[in-house]
Amino acid sequence: MDFTIDPAYLTDVTIHTKWNTYTKDGRVPTDEELLLILQGKGECSVTSSKDHPEFAKLREQLGEQGYISIERGWINGDRVEKPFTLNGLKFKVGAQFSCAGAMGIHFAVRAKHPELYKDEDDDETMD
């Protein structure tokens, strides 16, 4: 089976979340805490990333159709269950199916430096 995705979706999306410990979950701060907030205290943030939503849809489709087993417990844990191609690149049974960001890098390096892959048995196979 052949699948395609716009290369622009082979990337991750940055998520930046900010909160203040004194107002988390809608809590009303005390007068003392309000003074601390005005001093810039209690501020927290976290930055993470996730697959582009279009890549996430493709990943779910591949999982539902049995082409990959989806591992939600750790990043890049998905494995190929049935062979398929994605944008012309063949995936063998047992191969890793990477996250969108890693997949984008792989496609970009492969396109820019095809000579690095010339000695593979099948230079269009990712495993």
Backbone bond lengths (Angstrom), bond angles and torsions (degrees), N, CA, C in turn:
res aa  C-N    CA-C-N  psi(-1)  N-CA   C-N-CA  omega(-1)  CA-C   N-CA-C  phi
1 M - - - 1.449 - - 1.524 108.15 -
2 D 1.293 116.05 140.95 1.459 122.14 -179.89 1.526 109.85 -108.87
3 F 1.318 115.30 130.16 1.462 121.86 176.69 1.521 108.55 -121.51
4 T 1.320 116.17 149.82 1.459 120.24 175.79 1.521 109.42 -134.92
5 I 1.316 113.88 152.09 1.453 121.44 175.80 1.524 107.27 -147.52
6 D 1.289 116.12 143.28 1.466 120.72 177.44 1.531 107.73 -60.54
7 P 1.323 118.89 127.72 1.470 120.93 -179.95 1.537 113.57 -55.63
8 A 1.325 117.41 -22.74 1.471 120.21 177.65 1.521 111.74 -63.37
9 Y 1.334 117.14 -21.26 1.472 121.01 -179.63 1.525 112.90 -90.76
10 L 1.322 117.34 -1.33 1.469 121.29 178.24 1.524 108.55 -87.29
11 T 1.299 114.90 64.20 1.465 122.37 -177.20 1.521 108.94 -155.52
12 D 1.303 115.82 169.29 1.457 118.76 175.13 1.524 109.65 -105.01
13 V 1.318 114.54 167.09 1.449 122.67 179.82 1.524 107.35 -116.50
14 T 1.323 116.88 129.20 1.461 121.46 -179.46 1.526 110.03 -81.81
15 I 1.317 115.09 135.09 1.458 121.97 177.59 1.526 107.12 -118.92
16 H 1.317 116.65 121.14 1.463 121.03 179.04 1.528 107.73 -119.33
17 T 1.323 116.67 117.56 1.452 122.40 -177.44 1.524 109.27 -114.69
18 K 1.339 116.01 131.11 1.461 121.58 177.82 1.527 109.38 -121.86
19 W 1.318 115.83 148.06 1.459 121.27 174.78 1.513 109.13 -158.11
20 N 1.291 114.65 169.43 1.456 121.07 175.72 1.521 106.99 -120.30
21 T 1.306 116.18 131.14 1.465 119.83 -176.02 1.524 112.39 -62.51
22 Y 1.314 116.89 -23.90 1.462 119.68 -178.59 1.522 113.25 -83.13
23 T 1.322 117.28 -13.46 1.465 120.14 -179.97 1.525 112.18 -124.72
24 K 1.321 116.72 9.28 1.458 120.91 -177.89 1.528 110.61 -58.15
25 D 1.299 115.88 142.43 1.463 123.52 179.10 1.523 112.65 59.29
26 G 1.337 116.46 30.96 1.460 120.46 175.59 1.522 115.35 76.53
27 R 1.315 117.31 11.13 1.463 121.20 -179.58 1.522 110.02 -66.97
28 V 1.327 116.80 137.85 1.463 121.94 177.68 1.531 107.95 -86.89
29 P 1.338 116.97 122.95 1.474 118.85 -177.84 1.533 111.97 -72.67
30 T 1.317 113.96 152.69 1.465 119.36 174.12 1.527 108.13 -73.30
31 D 1.329 117.10 171.03 1.468 120.46 178.04 1.528 110.83 -59.27
32 E 1.327 116.57 -41.09 1.458 120.42 179.96 1.538 110.96 -65.51
33 E 1.339 115.41 -41.27 1.465 119.26 178.98 1.530 111.04 -67.42
34 L 1.322 116.77 -35.48 1.464 120.48 178.01 1.531 110.66 -61.55
35 L 1.318 116.68 -39.10 1.472 120.17 176.20 1.528 110.83 -64.09
36 L 1.322 116.44 -39.45 1.468 120.15 176.91 1.533 111.01 -64.87
37 I 1.326 116.57 -40.05 1.467 120.71 178.28 1.526 109.55 -61.64
38 L 1.324 116.80 -43.58 1.467 120.97 179.61 1.529 111.84 -63.80
39 Q 1.317 116.58 -23.78 1.461 121.27 176.60 1.536 111.72 -86.42
40 G 1.325 116.00 0.61 1.467 120.31 179.19 1.513 114.05 85.30
41 K 1.302 117.39 15.92 1.469 120.62 -178.70 1.528 110.76 -91.83
42 G 1.299 114.87 154.68 1.463 121.48 177.69 1.518 113.88 84.81
43 E 1.344 117.18 3.38 1.461 120.18 -179.36 1.523 110.47 -78.29
44 C 1.321 114.79 133.64 1.465 121.64 179.51 1.521 108.55 -134.19
45 S 1.304 115.52 154.52 1.460 120.02 175.02 1.523 109.35 -155.73
46 V 1.304 113.74 158.46 1.456 120.77 176.50 1.528 107.47 -144.18
47 T 1.316 115.45 140.82 1.457 121.12 177.21 1.520 107.92 -119.28
48 S 1.309 115.55 132.38 1.457 120.94 178.18 1.524 107.88 -142.80
49 S 1.293 116.09 -177.15 1.459 119.65 177.65 1.510 109.22 -143.37
50 K 1.330 114.41 160.50 1.464 120.90 175.41 1.522 107.40 -145.02
51 D 1.326 116.23 165.43 1.458 120.67 178.67 1.524 110.24 -60.60
52 H 1.323 116.39 149.01 1.462 120.90 172.78 1.536 106.96 -55.25
53 P 1.331 119.01 140.56 1.467 121.18 -177.73 1.536 114.33 -54.72
54 E 1.333 117.94 -35.89 1.472 119.86 178.66 1.528 111.50 -68.57
55 F 1.338 117.04 -37.25 1.459 120.10 176.17 1.533 109.28 -68.23
56 A 1.324 116.71 -38.96 1.472 120.64 178.58 1.533 110.62 -60.49
57 K 1.337 117.34 -38.70 1.473 121.03 177.00 1.520 110.46 -63.21
58 L 1.335 116.18 -45.08 1.465 120.03 178.64 1.520 110.60 -61.55
59 R 1.303 116.96 -44.31 1.475 121.78 179.98 1.532 110.33 -58.84
60 E 1.336 116.23 -45.30 1.469 119.86 178.92 1.527 110.75 -63.75
61 Q 1.329 117.19 -40.13 1.459 121.50 178.43 1.524 110.41 -62.26
62 L 1.337 116.53 -45.82 1.464 120.52 178.31 1.528 111.01 -60.48
63 G 1.326 116.21 -39.14 1.460 120.04 178.06 1.519 112.29 -66.94
64 E 1.330 116.57 -45.01 1.472 120.94 -179.59 1.520 111.71 -63.34
65 Q 1.331 116.74 -34.33 1.458 120.45 -178.79 1.528 113.02 -87.68
66 G 1.327 117.12 2.43 1.457 121.48 175.05 1.517 115.70 81.77
67 Y 1.337 117.82 11.97 1.463 119.79 179.09 1.521 112.34 -79.23
68 I 1.317 117.36 -30.27 1.467 120.77 176.38 1.521 108.95 -134.54
69 S 1.324 115.12 153.44 1.465 120.29 168.54 1.528 105.11 -98.86
70 I 1.313 114.93 126.65 1.458 120.14 -175.87 1.517 109.37 -91.29
71 E 1.308 115.63 127.35 1.469 122.88 176.26 1.521 107.43 -106.46
72 R 1.298 116.65 112.86 1.462 119.96 -178.61 1.529 112.16 -92.97
73 G 1.337 116.53 -6.99 1.449 120.60 -176.08 1.518 115.25 -81.26
74 W 1.322 117.04 -21.99 1.456 119.33 178.46 1.536 109.24 -153.50
75 I 1.312 115.08 153.59 1.459 120.64 -176.99 1.523 109.66 -70.23
76 N 1.294 116.09 145.37 1.469 124.11 178.41 1.526 112.77 59.49
77 G 1.326 116.90 32.15 1.460 120.59 178.53 1.520 113.88 -96.74
78 D 1.343 117.51 -4.19 1.467 120.70 -179.41 1.524 110.62 -66.28
79 R 1.331 116.10 144.70 1.463 121.58 179.44 1.525 109.68 -129.70
80 V 1.325 114.89 146.74 1.456 121.82 179.23 1.523 109.51 -76.48
81 E 1.335 116.16 129.99 1.472 122.27 179.43 1.529 111.84 -104.80
82 K 1.343 116.44 -31.99 1.468 122.31 177.22 1.525 107.18 -134.12
83 P 1.328 117.89 140.18 1.472 119.25 -178.76 1.532 111.76 -64.09
84 F 1.338 115.17 146.06 1.458 121.94 177.35 1.522 108.15 -161.10
85 T 1.326 116.28 171.89 1.456 120.55 174.69 1.521 108.73 -120.58
86 L 1.312 114.15 147.45 1.465 121.98 175.61 1.522 106.76 -128.53
87 N 1.318 116.86 117.17 1.466 122.19 -177.56 1.527 111.26 50.13
88 G 1.339 115.85 39.56 1.460 121.54 177.12 1.517 115.44 86.42
89 L 1.320 117.62 -7.97 1.464 121.11 179.86 1.523 109.25 -93.72
90 K 1.339 116.06 125.73 1.463 121.14 -178.03 1.522 110.91 -81.72
91 F 1.335 115.36 139.32 1.460 121.97 175.37 1.520 108.23 -117.14
92 K 1.333 116.11 124.13 1.456 122.77 -179.56 1.528 110.82 -89.33
93 V 1.323 115.56 157.32 1.464 121.38 175.49 1.521 108.96 -57.92
94 G 1.314 116.17 132.82 1.463 122.65 179.75 1.510 114.23 91.13
95 A 1.334 117.40 -11.88 1.468 120.18 -179.97 1.528 110.69 -70.54
96 Q 1.285 115.35 155.18 1.465 121.60 175.70 1.525 108.76 -75.12
97 F 1.319 116.67 139.59 1.464 121.38 171.47 1.519 105.25 -111.57
98 S 1.324 115.54 105.23 1.464 122.03 -170.75 1.523 113.31 -76.70
99 C 1.322 114.59 168.44 1.464 121.61 175.11 1.531 108.65 -67.99
100 A 1.331 116.57 167.66 1.464 121.59 -175.35 1.526 112.11 -58.90
101 G 1.317 118.00 -44.34 1.461 120.83 -178.74 1.512 112.36 -62.34
102 A 1.330 117.14 -46.09 1.464 121.01 178.97 1.523 110.91 -66.37
103 M 1.325 116.41 -38.80 1.463 120.23 178.82 1.527 110.11 -63.76
104 G 1.319 117.25 -41.73 1.458 120.98 178.77 1.513 111.78 -61.39
105 I 1.322 116.84 -42.05 1.467 120.96 178.27 1.524 110.04 -64.13
106 H 1.323 116.15 -43.57 1.465 120.08 -179.78 1.534 110.90 -59.53
107 F 1.334 116.81 -48.64 1.462 120.43 179.53 1.530 110.97 -62.08
108 A 1.322 117.24 -40.48 1.472 120.90 -178.65 1.526 111.35 -66.30
109 V 1.311 117.79 -45.02 1.467 121.42 179.44 1.524 109.95 -64.89
110 R 1.305 116.05 -42.51 1.463 121.16 179.90 1.524 111.08 -61.38
111 A 1.332 116.89 -40.39 1.469 121.10 179.93 1.532 111.14 -71.00
112 K 1.322 116.77 -37.94 1.467 120.91 -176.27 1.531 112.34 -79.19
113 H 1.334 115.68 -32.03 1.469 120.25 -175.61 1.531 111.47 -130.47
114 P 1.334 117.85 64.42 1.467 119.18 -179.29 1.533 112.96 -61.55
115 E 1.327 116.37 -22.97 1.475 119.32 179.99 1.530 112.10 -63.96
116 L 1.321 117.73 -23.32 1.463 120.94 179.25 1.529 111.78 -69.95
117 Y 1.339 116.71 -17.49 1.459 121.24 -175.33 1.525 112.90 -112.15
118 K 1.328 117.80 5.14 1.464 121.42 -174.43 1.518 114.07 -67.18
119 D 1.340 118.40 -22.77 1.458 120.73 -177.03 1.524 113.34 -92.73
120 E 1.331 117.76 0.75 1.458 119.89 178.09 1.518 109.18 -71.39
121 D 1.345 116.51 151.66 1.467 120.80 177.33 1.524 110.34 -55.51
122 D 1.300 115.78 -44.57 1.470 121.40 178.36 1.509 105.27 -130.99
123 D 1.326 117.62 101.70 1.451 119.86 -171.40 1.532 113.94 -69.95
124 E 1.332 116.61 4.34 1.459 119.52 176.29 1.532 110.48 -113.76
125 T 1.309 117.67 23.24 1.461 120.54 -177.49 1.510 110.90 -115.39
126 M 1.319 115.51 132.85 1.474 119.53 175.80 1.506 108.11 -104.50
127 D 1.314 116.30 123.07 1.469 120.94 174.70 1.494 110.71 -152.26
